[in-house]
Protein backbone atom coordinates (compact mmCIF):
# COMPACT_ATOMS: atom_id res chain seq x y z
CA UNK A 1 0.00 0.00 0.00
CA UNK A 2 1.17 3.58 -0.61
CA UNK A 3 2.82 5.55 2.15
CA UNK A 4 1.42 9.04 2.63
CA UNK A 5 2.89 12.03 4.43
CA UNK A 6 0.33 14.48 5.82
CA UNK A 7 1.38 17.93 7.06
CA UNK A 8 -0.63 20.48 9.04
CA UNK A 9 -0.02 23.81 10.68
CA UNK A 10 -0.60 23.37 14.44
CA UNK A 11 -4.00 25.08 14.46
CA UNK A 12 -6.94 22.97 15.55
CA UNK A 13 -9.17 24.03 12.66
CA UNK A 14 -6.42 22.90 10.25
CA UNK A 15 -5.36 19.76 12.09
CA UNK A 16 -8.87 18.36 12.60
CA UNK A 17 -9.76 17.83 8.91
CA UNK A 18 -6.28 16.47 8.20
CA UNK A 19 -6.76 13.96 11.00
CA UNK A 20 -10.09 12.91 9.53
CA UNK A 21 -8.42 12.35 6.17
CA UNK A 22 -5.57 10.47 7.84
CA UNK A 23 -7.99 8.27 9.76
CA UNK A 24 -9.73 7.23 6.55
CA UNK A 25 -6.43 6.45 4.86
CA UNK A 26 -5.29 4.34 7.82
CA UNK A 27 -8.61 2.48 7.85
CA UNK A 28 -8.09 1.69 4.18
CA UNK A 29 -4.71 0.13 4.93
CA UNK A 30 -2.40 2.96 3.92
CA UNK A 31 0.67 3.87 5.96
CA UNK A 32 0.27 7.43 7.22
CA UNK A 33 2.74 9.78 8.89
CA UNK A 34 1.64 13.24 9.99
CA UNK A 35 3.81 16.28 10.64
CA UNK A 36 2.22 18.82 12.98
CA UNK A 37 2.65 20.46 16.38
CA UNK A 38 3.71 18.56 19.47
CA UNK A 39 0.43 19.19 21.26
CA UNK A 40 -1.40 17.08 18.67
CA UNK A 41 0.75 13.98 19.14
CA UNK A 42 -1.96 12.05 21.00
CA UNK A 43 -4.58 12.89 18.39
CA UNK A 44 -2.32 11.78 15.54
CA UNK A 45 -1.37 8.52 17.22
CA UNK A 46 -5.03 8.01 18.08
CA UNK A 47 -5.90 7.58 14.39
CA UNK A 48 -3.14 5.00 13.95
CA UNK A 49 -0.65 7.31 12.24
CA UNK A 50 2.94 8.12 13.11
CA UNK A 51 3.47 11.59 14.52
CA UNK A 52 6.45 13.73 13.58
CA UNK A 53 6.63 16.97 15.57
CA UNK A 54 7.33 20.39 14.18
CA UNK A 55 10.15 22.29 15.86
CA UNK A 56 11.20 25.85 16.56
CA UNK A 57 9.02 28.67 15.25
CA UNK A 58 6.79 26.16 13.49
CA UNK A 59 5.67 24.51 16.74
CA UNK A 60 3.57 27.32 18.16
CA UNK A 61 0.52 26.80 20.37
CA UNK A 62 -2.67 27.86 18.62
CA UNK A 63 -4.41 28.14 21.98
CA UNK A 64 -2.39 31.29 22.69
CA UNK A 65 -3.34 32.97 19.42
CA UNK A 66 -5.92 35.71 19.31
CA UNK A 67 -7.25 37.15 16.11
CA UNK A 68 -9.47 40.12 16.84
CA UNK A 69 -8.70 43.59 18.10
CA UNK A 70 -10.26 45.05 21.23
CA UNK A 71 -13.27 46.34 19.35
CA UNK A 72 -14.01 43.08 17.59
CA UNK A 73 -14.04 44.77 14.21
CA UNK A 74 -12.00 43.87 11.17
CA UNK A 75 -8.32 43.87 11.90
CA UNK A 76 -6.21 46.37 10.04
CA UNK A 77 -4.37 45.04 7.01
CA UNK A 78 -1.14 45.71 8.88
CA UNK A 79 -2.14 43.32 11.66
CA UNK A 80 -3.31 40.72 9.14
CA UNK A 81 0.06 41.05 7.40
CA UNK A 82 1.95 40.63 10.66
CA UNK A 83 -0.13 37.59 11.53
CA UNK A 84 0.60 36.03 8.14
CA UNK A 85 4.31 36.55 8.67
CA UNK A 86 4.35 35.09 12.17
CA UNK A 87 1.96 32.17 11.77
CA UNK A 88 2.59 31.02 8.22
CA UNK A 89 5.75 32.49 6.64
CA UNK A 90 8.37 32.47 9.40
CA UNK A 91 7.77 28.74 10.12
CA UNK A 92 8.69 27.81 6.53
CA UNK A 93 12.30 26.74 7.31
CA UNK A 94 11.33 24.39 10.16
CA UNK A 95 8.36 23.03 8.21
CA UNK A 96 10.53 22.44 5.14
CA UNK A 97 13.17 20.72 7.27
CA UNK A 98 10.53 18.40 8.74
CA UNK A 99 9.34 17.48 5.24
CA UNK A 100 12.87 16.94 3.99
CA UNK A 101 13.73 14.63 6.88
CA UNK A 102 10.50 12.68 6.42
CA UNK A 103 11.18 12.28 2.70
CA UNK A 104 14.65 10.93 3.44
CA UNK A 105 13.46 8.56 6.15
CA UNK A 106 10.13 7.39 4.78
CA UNK A 107 10.21 7.89 1.00
CA UNK A 108 6.50 8.76 0.93
CA UNK A 109 4.58 8.05 -2.26
CA UNK A 110 2.68 11.33 -1.98
CA UNK A 111 2.42 14.35 0.31
CA UNK A 112 -0.84 16.00 1.36
CA UNK A 113 -0.65 19.30 3.26
CA UNK A 114 -3.23 21.67 4.63
CA UNK A 115 -3.46 24.69 2.36
CA UNK A 116 -1.73 27.01 4.83
CA UNK A 117 1.34 24.78 5.34
CA UNK A 118 3.75 27.07 3.47
CA UNK A 119 6.80 24.99 4.30
CA UNK A 120 5.93 22.88 1.26
CA UNK A 121 6.59 25.77 -1.15
CA UNK A 122 10.33 24.96 -1.59
CA UNK A 123 9.41 21.48 -2.84
CA UNK A 124 6.73 22.83 -5.18
CA UNK A 125 9.50 24.86 -6.82
CA UNK A 126 11.56 21.72 -7.43
CA UNK A 127 11.21 19.69 -10.61
CA UNK A 128 8.26 17.29 -10.21
CA UNK A 129 10.44 14.33 -11.15
CA UNK A 130 12.65 14.95 -8.10
CA UNK A 131 9.92 14.76 -5.49
CA UNK A 132 6.72 12.88 -4.67
CA UNK A 133 3.39 14.30 -5.85
CA UNK A 134 2.30 17.16 -3.58
CA UNK A 135 -1.40 17.81 -3.00
CA UNK A 136 -3.20 20.25 -0.72
CA UNK A 137 -6.47 20.19 1.21
CA UNK A 138 -8.07 23.63 1.28
CA UNK A 139 -9.01 24.07 4.94
CA UNK A 140 -9.66 27.83 4.56
CA UNK A 141 -11.47 29.87 1.89
CA UNK A 142 -9.72 29.74 -1.46
CA UNK A 143 -7.45 32.80 -1.58
CA UNK A 144 -6.42 32.57 -5.22
CA UNK A 145 -6.29 36.05 -6.79
CA UNK A 146 -8.78 36.79 -9.53
CA UNK A 147 -10.34 39.74 -11.28
CA UNK A 148 -13.67 38.21 -10.29
CA UNK A 149 -12.88 38.18 -6.55
CA UNK A 150 -11.62 40.79 -4.11
CA UNK A 151 -8.50 40.29 -1.97
CA UNK A 152 -8.55 38.10 1.10
CA UNK A 153 -9.46 39.72 4.40
CA UNK A 154 -11.79 42.41 3.02
CA UNK A 155 -15.01 40.41 2.99
CA UNK A 156 -16.04 41.59 -0.47
CA UNK A 157 -18.63 39.79 -2.61
CA UNK A 158 -17.59 38.61 -6.06
CA UNK A 159 -17.70 41.10 -8.91
CA UNK A 160 -20.57 40.91 -11.39
CA UNK A 161 -19.73 43.97 -13.48
CA UNK A 162 -16.82 45.43 -15.41
CA UNK A 163 -16.49 48.13 -12.75
CA UNK A 164 -16.30 45.49 -10.04
CA UNK A 165 -13.62 43.56 -11.88
CA UNK A 166 -11.60 46.73 -12.39
CA UNK A 167 -11.93 47.40 -8.66
CA UNK A 168 -10.70 43.91 -7.87
CA UNK A 169 -7.70 44.22 -10.17
CA UNK A 170 -6.73 47.48 -8.49
CA UNK A 171 -7.19 46.10 -4.96
CA UNK A 172 -5.32 42.88 -5.73
CA UNK A 173 -2.42 44.87 -7.18
CA UNK A 174 -2.39 47.20 -4.17
CA UNK A 175 -2.25 44.34 -1.69
CA UNK A 176 0.31 42.31 -3.62
CA UNK A 177 2.66 45.19 -4.45
CA UNK A 178 2.24 47.44 -1.42
CA UNK A 179 0.39 46.12 1.63
CA UNK A 180 1.69 42.54 1.53
CA UNK A 181 4.95 43.25 -0.24
CA UNK A 182 6.88 42.72 3.03
CA UNK A 183 5.31 39.24 3.28
CA UNK A 184 6.41 38.47 -0.27
CA UNK A 185 9.91 39.76 0.38
CA UNK A 186 10.20 37.72 3.58
CA UNK A 187 9.07 34.57 1.81
CA UNK A 188 11.55 35.17 -1.03
CA UNK A 189 14.43 35.68 1.42
CA UNK A 190 13.56 32.43 3.17
CA UNK A 191 13.36 30.60 -0.15
CA UNK A 192 16.75 31.99 -1.16
CA UNK A 193 18.22 30.71 2.11
CA UNK A 194 16.77 27.31 1.24
CA UNK A 195 18.39 27.36 -2.18
CA UNK A 196 15.21 28.06 -4.15
CA UNK A 197 14.33 30.86 -6.57
CA UNK A 198 11.92 33.65 -5.56
CA UNK A 199 8.25 33.16 -6.25
CA UNK A 200 7.07 34.45 -9.61
CA UNK A 201 3.51 34.68 -8.28
CA UNK A 202 1.90 36.44 -5.34
CA UNK A 203 2.66 34.44 -2.18
CA UNK A 204 -1.04 33.97 -1.37
CA UNK A 205 -1.50 32.35 -4.79
CA UNK A 206 0.76 29.37 -4.12
CA UNK A 207 -2.35 27.18 -4.42
CA UNK A 208 -1.59 27.31 -8.17
CA UNK A 209 1.66 25.38 -7.63
CA UNK A 210 0.28 22.12 -6.25
CA UNK A 211 -0.04 19.02 -8.36
CA UNK A 212 -3.64 18.97 -7.15
CA UNK A 213 -5.50 21.39 -4.87
CA UNK A 214 -8.54 19.83 -3.18
CA UNK A 215 -10.76 22.57 -1.77
CA UNK A 216 -12.75 21.35 1.23
CA UNK A 217 -16.06 22.96 0.38
CA UNK A 218 -18.83 22.48 -2.15
CA UNK A 219 -18.45 24.61 -5.28
CA UNK A 220 -21.71 26.38 -4.43
CA UNK A 221 -20.03 27.98 -1.40
CA UNK A 222 -17.07 29.40 -3.36
CA UNK A 223 -17.06 32.42 -5.63
CA UNK A 224 -16.86 31.64 -9.36
CA UNK A 225 -13.55 32.55 -10.98
CA UNK A 226 -13.12 32.51 -14.74
CA UNK A 227 -9.35 32.30 -14.23
CA UNK A 228 -9.34 29.54 -11.61
CA UNK A 229 -6.23 27.40 -11.96
CA UNK A 230 -6.84 23.98 -13.51
CA UNK A 231 -5.40 22.08 -10.53
CA UNK A 232 -8.30 23.04 -8.23
CA UNK A 233 -11.09 20.59 -7.48
CA UNK A 234 -13.93 21.15 -5.02
CA UNK A 235 -14.33 17.95 -3.04
CA UNK A 236 -16.87 18.81 -0.36
CA UNK A 237 -16.47 18.83 3.38
CA UNK A 238 -14.52 16.70 5.83
CA UNK A 239 -16.38 16.22 9.09
CA UNK A 240 -13.71 15.68 11.73
CA UNK A 241 -14.44 14.08 15.06
CA UNK A 242 -13.74 16.13 18.16
CA UNK A 243 -10.06 16.17 19.08
CA UNK A 244 -11.00 15.98 22.75
CA UNK A 245 -13.49 13.30 23.72
CA UNK A 246 -15.80 14.25 26.56
CA UNK A 247 -18.97 12.69 27.98
CA UNK A 248 -22.23 14.22 26.87
CA UNK A 249 -23.44 16.89 29.30
CA UNK A 250 -26.32 16.05 31.59
CA UNK A 251 -28.64 18.44 29.76
CA UNK A 252 -28.15 16.73 26.37
CA UNK A 253 -31.65 15.21 26.29
CA UNK A 254 -33.12 18.73 26.31
CA UNK A 255 -31.97 19.08 22.69
CA UNK A 256 -34.89 16.83 21.77
CA UNK A 257 -37.48 19.23 23.21
CA UNK A 258 -39.80 21.10 20.87
CA UNK A 259 -37.90 24.38 21.18
CA UNK A 260 -35.59 25.37 18.30
CA UNK A 261 -31.92 24.85 19.15
CA UNK A 262 -29.50 27.72 18.51
CA UNK A 263 -25.82 26.87 18.82
CA UNK A 264 -23.28 29.65 19.40
CA UNK A 265 -19.51 29.38 19.41
CA UNK A 266 -16.41 31.53 18.97
CA UNK A 267 -14.25 28.55 18.09
CA UNK A 268 -11.04 27.53 19.83
CA UNK A 269 -8.79 30.52 19.04
CA UNK A 270 -10.87 33.69 19.19
CA UNK A 271 -12.51 32.75 22.47
CA UNK A 272 -10.63 34.93 24.95
CA UNK A 273 -13.45 37.49 25.12
CA UNK A 274 -16.96 36.07 25.16
CA UNK A 275 -18.28 39.61 24.99
CA UNK A 276 -17.66 39.47 21.25
CA UNK A 277 -20.38 36.99 20.30
CA UNK A 278 -21.34 34.31 22.86
CA UNK A 279 -22.33 36.81 25.55
CA UNK A 280 -24.41 39.01 23.23
CA UNK A 281 -26.13 35.91 21.82
CA UNK A 282 -27.06 34.66 25.29
CA UNK A 283 -28.43 38.11 26.08
CA UNK A 284 -30.24 38.45 22.76
CA UNK A 285 -32.11 35.16 23.08
CA UNK A 286 -32.61 35.05 26.85
CA UNK A 287 -36.33 35.82 26.66
CA UNK A 288 -37.12 33.89 23.49
CA UNK A 289 -38.58 30.42 23.10
CA UNK A 290 -35.38 28.71 21.98
CA UNK A 291 -32.71 26.59 23.64
CA UNK A 292 -29.32 28.27 23.34
CA UNK A 293 -26.32 25.92 23.41
CA UNK A 294 -22.92 27.54 23.85
CA UNK A 295 -19.50 25.93 23.40
CA UNK A 296 -16.53 27.72 24.95
CA UNK A 297 -13.85 26.02 22.86
CA UNK A 298 -11.98 24.80 25.93
CA UNK A 299 -12.34 27.88 28.10
CA UNK A 300 -13.91 27.40 31.57
CA UNK A 301 -17.68 27.61 31.44
CA UNK A 302 -17.56 29.91 34.46
CA UNK A 303 -16.18 32.65 32.21
CA UNK A 304 -19.64 32.94 30.67
CA UNK A 305 -21.07 34.12 33.98
CA UNK A 306 -24.63 33.35 35.00
CA UNK A 307 -26.50 31.66 32.16
CA UNK A 308 -30.07 32.56 31.19
CA UNK A 309 -32.64 29.90 32.05
CA UNK A 310 -32.91 28.84 28.39
CA UNK A 311 -29.14 28.43 27.89
CA UNK A 312 -26.78 25.49 28.33
CA UNK A 313 -23.02 25.39 27.93
CA UNK A 314 -20.05 23.04 27.66
CA UNK A 315 -16.37 23.45 26.86
CA UNK A 316 -16.56 21.07 23.90
CA UNK A 317 -19.49 19.49 22.10
CA UNK A 318 -19.50 16.66 19.53
CA UNK A 319 -20.56 18.39 16.33
CA UNK A 320 -21.47 15.13 14.63
CA UNK A 321 -24.16 14.67 17.27
CA UNK A 322 -25.04 18.34 17.88
CA UNK A 323 -25.69 19.67 14.39
CA UNK A 324 -28.41 17.16 13.49
CA UNK A 325 -30.31 18.67 16.43
CA UNK A 326 -29.45 22.32 15.65
CA UNK A 327 -31.74 24.82 13.89
CA UNK A 328 -29.42 27.86 13.67
CA UNK A 329 -25.66 28.25 14.09
CA UNK A 330 -24.36 31.59 15.40
CA UNK A 331 -20.63 31.74 14.71
CA UNK A 332 -17.63 34.01 14.37
CA UNK A 333 -17.28 32.55 10.88
CA UNK A 334 -14.58 29.94 11.29
CA UNK A 335 -14.37 28.08 8.00
CA UNK A 336 -14.50 24.57 9.44
CA UNK A 337 -17.46 25.24 11.72
CA UNK A 338 -19.47 26.79 8.89
CA UNK A 339 -18.70 23.81 6.64
CA UNK A 340 -19.86 21.47 9.41
CA UNK A 341 -23.15 23.37 9.69
CA UNK A 342 -23.70 23.33 5.93
CA UNK A 343 -23.04 19.58 5.83
CA UNK A 344 -26.06 19.20 8.10
CA UNK A 345 -28.26 21.78 6.37
CA UNK A 346 -28.09 24.27 9.26
CA UNK A 347 -28.41 27.98 8.34
CA UNK A 348 -25.77 30.33 9.72
CA UNK A 349 -25.55 33.72 11.42
CA UNK A 350 -21.98 34.84 10.74
CA UNK A 351 -20.25 37.57 12.77
CA UNK A 352 -16.64 37.44 11.61
CA UNK A 353 -13.70 39.77 12.11
CA UNK A 354 -10.04 39.14 11.48
CA UNK A 355 -8.05 36.88 9.16
CA UNK A 356 -10.35 35.06 6.72
CA UNK A 357 -13.53 35.39 8.80
CA UNK A 358 -15.03 38.35 6.87
CA UNK A 359 -14.55 36.30 3.70
CA UNK A 360 -16.31 33.28 5.21
CA UNK A 361 -19.14 35.49 6.47
CA UNK A 362 -19.62 37.06 3.03
CA UNK A 363 -19.74 33.60 1.45
CA UNK A 364 -22.52 32.72 3.90
CA UNK A 365 -24.49 35.72 2.66
CA UNK A 366 -23.63 35.26 -1.03
CA UNK A 367 -24.52 31.56 -1.12
CA UNK A 368 -27.88 32.20 0.57
CA UNK A 369 -27.32 29.91 3.54
CA UNK A 370 -27.49 32.60 6.21
CA UNK A 371 -26.84 36.19 7.23
CA UNK A 372 -23.63 38.21 7.52
CA UNK A 373 -23.63 40.68 10.41
CA UNK A 374 -20.44 42.30 9.04
CA UNK A 375 -18.84 42.75 12.44
CA UNK A 376 -17.10 40.66 15.06
CA UNK A 377 -18.98 42.35 17.89
CA UNK A 378 -22.67 42.42 16.94
CA UNK A 379 -25.33 43.89 19.19
CA UNK A 380 -27.89 41.65 20.88
CA UNK A 381 -30.60 43.28 18.76
CA UNK A 382 -28.76 42.41 15.54
CA UNK A 383 -28.30 38.81 16.66
CA UNK A 384 -31.93 38.42 17.74
CA UNK A 385 -33.17 39.85 14.45
CA UNK A 386 -30.91 37.52 12.45
CA UNK A 387 -31.92 34.41 14.38
CA UNK A 388 -35.60 35.33 14.04
CA UNK A 389 -35.17 35.65 10.27
CA UNK A 390 -33.43 32.29 9.91
CA UNK A 391 -36.07 30.57 12.01
CA UNK A 392 -38.97 32.36 10.30
CA UNK A 393 -37.92 32.40 6.66
CA UNK A 394 -37.64 28.86 5.26
CA UNK A 395 -35.52 29.89 2.27
CA UNK A 396 -32.32 29.93 4.31
CA UNK A 397 -32.81 26.40 5.62
CA UNK A 398 -33.85 25.14 2.21
CA UNK A 399 -30.68 26.57 0.67
CA UNK A 400 -28.53 25.11 3.46
CA UNK A 401 -30.16 21.73 2.88
CA UNK A 402 -29.43 22.00 -0.84
CA UNK A 403 -25.74 22.44 -0.06
CA UNK A 404 -25.89 19.55 2.41
CA UNK A 405 -27.26 17.31 -0.35
CA UNK A 406 -24.52 18.43 -2.75
CA UNK A 407 -21.86 17.81 -0.13
CA UNK A 408 -23.17 14.29 0.48
CA UNK A 409 -22.98 13.58 -3.26
CA UNK A 410 -19.32 14.58 -3.40
CA UNK A 411 -18.06 11.64 -1.27
CA UNK A 412 -15.24 13.80 0.06
CA UNK A 413 -12.99 11.23 1.73
CA UNK A 414 -13.36 8.77 -1.11
CA UNK A 415 -12.43 11.47 -3.62
CA UNK A 416 -9.35 12.52 -1.63
CA UNK A 417 -8.14 8.92 -1.49
CA UNK A 418 -8.78 8.57 -5.23
CA UNK A 419 -6.86 11.77 -5.99
CA UNK A 420 -3.89 10.56 -3.97
CA UNK A 421 -3.94 7.18 -5.71
CA UNK A 422 -4.17 8.85 -9.13
CA UNK A 423 -1.21 11.10 -8.34
CA UNK A 424 0.89 8.13 -7.20
CA UNK A 425 -0.05 6.06 -10.23
CA UNK A 426 0.76 8.91 -12.62
CA UNK A 427 4.17 9.39 -11.07
CA UNK A 428 5.02 5.69 -11.21
CA UNK A 429 4.08 5.48 -14.88
CA UNK A 430 5.97 8.63 -15.90
Secondary structure, DSSP 8 states (H G I E B T S, - for coil): --EEEEE--S-HHHHHHHHHHHHHHHHTT-EEEEEE-GGGHHHHHHTT-EEEE--GGG---GGG---S-TT-S---HHHHHHHHIIIIITTHHHHHHHHHHHHHHH--SEEEEETT-GGGHHHHTS-GGGS-EEEEEE-S-----BTTB--TTS------SHHHHHHHHHHHHHIIIIITHHHHHHHHHHHHHTT----SS-GGGGGGGSSEEEESS-GGGS---TT--TTEEE--------SS-----TTGGGGGSSSEEEEEE--SSS-S-TTTTHHHHHHHTTTSSEEEEEE-TTS-GGGG-S--TTEEEES---HHHHGGG-SEEEES--HHHHHHHHHTT-EEEE---STTHHHHHHHHHHHTSEEE-SSSS--HHHHHHHHHHHHH-HHHHHHHHHHHHHHHHH-HHHHHHHHHHHHHHHHHH-
